[in-house]
Amino acid sequence: MALVTVVGAGPSGLRCAELLASEGFEILVLEEHASVGKPVQCTGLVSISGLNGLGLELNEDDFAVNKIYGAKIFSPHGTVLEVRKKKPVALVIDRMKFDRLLYKKTVGAGAKVRLSSKLIDLRNGNLFLETKGHGELVKSKIVVGADGPNSVVRHIMHPNIRGEKFIHALQYRMQGSFDPKNVELHFGKFAKGFFAWVVPESDSIARIGLGTKLGDNVESMMNIFLKEKGIEARVLSKSSALIPVSEPFKGLVSENNLLLGDAAFQTKATTGGGLVMGLAAAKACAGTIANHLKHHTSLNDYTKNLASVNRELALHWKIYSHLHSMGEDKMDNMFAKAKKAGLEQFLEEHGDMDRPSKFVRKMLLKPRLWGLAPTALKFALG
Ligand SMILES: Cc1cc2nc3c(=O)[nH]c(=O)nc-3n(C[C@H](O)[C@H](O)[C@H](O)COP(=O)(O)OP(=O)(O)OC[C@H]3O[C@@H](n4cnc5c(N)ncnc54)[C@H](O)[C@@H]3O)c2cc1C
């Protein structure tokens, strides 16, 4: 019988397992795929400040592909907000390498990782697995569901979660001519409820994708986007996956089961980015379990221990809901107003990809931005 079983060897699950194993607990990680880090279904854009704040003790040269200095954000009808910093603000990473580095650390800390082991069902600490085509039963005192957006653990804990909590994303790796220092974000009809992106690996390769409501034909939306923006590039590879987009999820713990990472909707609703938030949540999750095992505290403390992560997730959700509740014309007006008010310079100085709480309140202190005050106030005061 394992003490703690983590389902899913993605970044969140691996980090949680590493932290628990390094405290001497017996940890089992289950991964349905035959190797860690594949398939890659991610753009791999992470803020440098967010990454540095996680204490991962990894060398960015081992997994970074490119450095990003700024962003161009296009409104539905073409108003552009440009934010450029002097120093790099984000990395484009090789997700396969990143995940494998985390895997190495997890195994090094003493966790046991079983590959090709898929969780099928979970009842009272009994995990029913399919391992290389064979059925198997494993018992565990505590189970962490870090099994991604289609989480089996979450489905067992909450069978009635609706499809509108997810965005369908499609991404192409493309060869063409790109600005290697800046990412592009595009709002428009081709990406209903989300946006499209161009994230350069270099001046000749970019990760180009979009997210749209479940049920839309994402491939035809991508064709519309590429045509509308005049992007002429050769498709090198394609990937498609779900992005959880929701307010902070409340049902994170039931009995001895906890949810983590994408399985727990710990993604920024504004961008779908889940790496920094999932890894930060992994620390809270591991800390909660360690305290429970050592001091018999409640596993329900997880929510309390996640307060700082949840504060940011809630703000991302508010910004997302506000932005996507307005029609295209209103969004265009807002972009024009923001540009005129000097939002670009403000974000250059104060912007933070992960923690909007850091700059939303500051917006209220800038008289030039008072034109945006009702919106900022709504976000700042919650
Ligand atoms: C197109 C796209 C672009 C993205 N771009 C970014 C970005 O630029 N920046 C960013 O921060 N985030 C981005 N994200 C989100 C990011 O990829 C996720 O937030 C992150 O991978 C979540 O990590 P995780 O460990 O929670 O889950 P995952 O990485 O999904 O890992 C879950 C693991 O569980 C395994 N698993 C699933 N079910 C089972 C089962 N039943 N039994 C055993 N194992 C199982 C899976 O194989 C997988 O290895 C993007 C997502 C998509 C879809």
The ligand as a MOL file (V3000), in Angstrom:
LIG
                    3D

  0  0  0     0  0            999 V3000
M  V30 BEGIN CTAB
M  V30 COUNTS 53 58 0 0 0
M  V30 BEGIN ATOM
M  V30 1 C -2.2970 24.4850 -26.4740 0
M  V30 2 C -1.8860 24.7760 -25.0620 0
M  V30 3 C -0.9670 25.7760 -24.8180 0
M  V30 4 C -0.5570 26.0590 -23.5160 0
M  V30 5 N 0.3860 27.0160 -23.3270 0
M  V30 6 C 0.8160 27.2890 -22.0800 0
M  V30 7 C 1.8310 28.2660 -21.8670 0
M  V30 8 O 2.3340 28.8770 -22.8160 0
M  V30 9 N 2.2300 28.5150 -20.5860 0
M  V30 10 C 1.6940 27.8440 -19.5170 0
M  V30 11 O 2.0740 28.1230 -18.3750 0
M  V30 12 N 0.7360 26.9060 -19.7000 0
M  V30 13 C 0.2990 26.6160 -20.9450 0
M  V30 14 N -0.6530 25.6450 -21.1390 0
M  V30 15 C -1.1850 24.9470 -19.9650 0
M  V30 16 C -0.1710 23.9170 -19.4540 0
M  V30 17 O 0.1870 23.0630 -20.4810 0
M  V30 18 C -0.8230 23.1620 -18.2990 0
M  V30 19 O -1.3360 24.0850 -17.3720 0
M  V30 20 C 0.1700 22.2390 -17.6040 0
M  V30 21 O 0.6330 21.2380 -18.4560 0
M  V30 22 C -0.5310 21.5940 -16.4170 0
M  V30 23 O 0.3180 20.6990 -15.7830 0
M  V30 24 P -0.3130 19.4840 -14.9670 0
M  V30 25 O 0.8420 18.7510 -14.3920 0
M  V30 26 O -1.3790 19.9650 -14.0870 0
M  V30 27 O -1.0650 18.5920 -16.0670 0
M  V30 28 P -0.5030 17.9120 -17.3670 0
M  V30 29 O 0.7060 18.5750 -17.8740 0
M  V30 30 O -1.6720 17.7810 -18.2910 0
M  V30 31 O -0.0650 16.4630 -16.8800 0
M  V30 32 C -1.0210 15.4950 -16.5400 0
M  V30 33 C -0.3480 14.1340 -16.6690 0
M  V30 34 O -1.2710 13.1450 -16.2320 0
M  V30 35 C -1.2290 12.0460 -17.1220 0
M  V30 36 N -2.5350 11.3680 -17.0300 0
M  V30 37 C -3.7240 11.8320 -17.4620 0
M  V30 38 N -4.7040 10.9670 -17.1580 0
M  V30 39 C -4.0970 9.9200 -16.5180 0
M  V30 40 C -4.5860 8.7000 -15.9600 0
M  V30 41 N -5.9030 8.3740 -15.9850 0
M  V30 42 N -3.7090 7.8410 -15.3790 0
M  V30 43 C -2.3680 8.1680 -15.3540 0
M  V30 44 N -1.8580 9.2950 -15.8740 0
M  V30 45 C -2.7160 10.1700 -16.4360 0
M  V30 46 C -0.9900 12.6930 -18.4780 0
M  V30 47 O -0.4560 11.7640 -19.4000 0
M  V30 48 C 0.0050 13.7950 -18.1130 0
M  V30 49 O 1.3280 13.3420 -18.1680 0
M  V30 50 C -1.0970 25.3350 -22.4270 0
M  V30 51 C -2.0430 24.3260 -22.6680 0
M  V30 52 C -2.4310 24.0380 -23.9630 0
M  V30 53 C -3.4360 22.9470 -24.2130 0
M  V30 END ATOM
M  V30 BEGIN BOND
M  V30 1 1 1 2
M  V30 2 1 2 3
M  V30 3 2 2 52
M  V30 4 2 3 4
M  V30 5 1 4 5
M  V30 6 1 4 50
M  V30 7 2 5 6
M  V30 8 1 6 7
M  V30 9 1 6 13
M  V30 10 2 7 8
M  V30 11 1 7 9
M  V30 12 1 9 10
M  V30 13 2 10 11
M  V30 14 1 10 12
M  V30 15 2 12 13
M  V30 16 1 13 14
M  V30 17 1 14 15
M  V30 18 1 14 50
M  V30 19 1 15 16
M  V30 20 1 16 17
M  V30 21 1 16 18
M  V30 22 1 18 19
M  V30 23 1 18 20
M  V30 24 1 20 21
M  V30 25 1 20 22
M  V30 26 1 22 23
M  V30 27 1 23 24
M  V30 28 2 24 25
M  V30 29 1 24 26
M  V30 30 1 24 27
M  V30 31 1 27 28
M  V30 32 2 28 29
M  V30 33 1 28 30
M  V30 34 1 28 31
M  V30 35 1 31 32
M  V30 36 1 32 33
M  V30 37 1 33 34
M  V30 38 1 33 48
M  V30 39 1 34 35
M  V30 40 1 35 36
M  V30 41 1 35 46
M  V30 42 1 36 37
M  V30 43 1 36 45
M  V30 44 2 37 38
M  V30 45 1 38 39
M  V30 46 1 39 40
M  V30 47 2 39 45
M  V30 48 1 40 41
M  V30 49 2 40 42
M  V30 50 1 42 43
M  V30 51 2 43 44
M  V30 52 1 44 45
M  V30 53 1 46 47
M  V30 54 1 46 48
M  V30 55 1 48 49
M  V30 56 2 50 51
M  V30 57 1 51 52
M  V30 58 1 52 53
M  V30 END BOND
M  V30 END CTAB
M  END
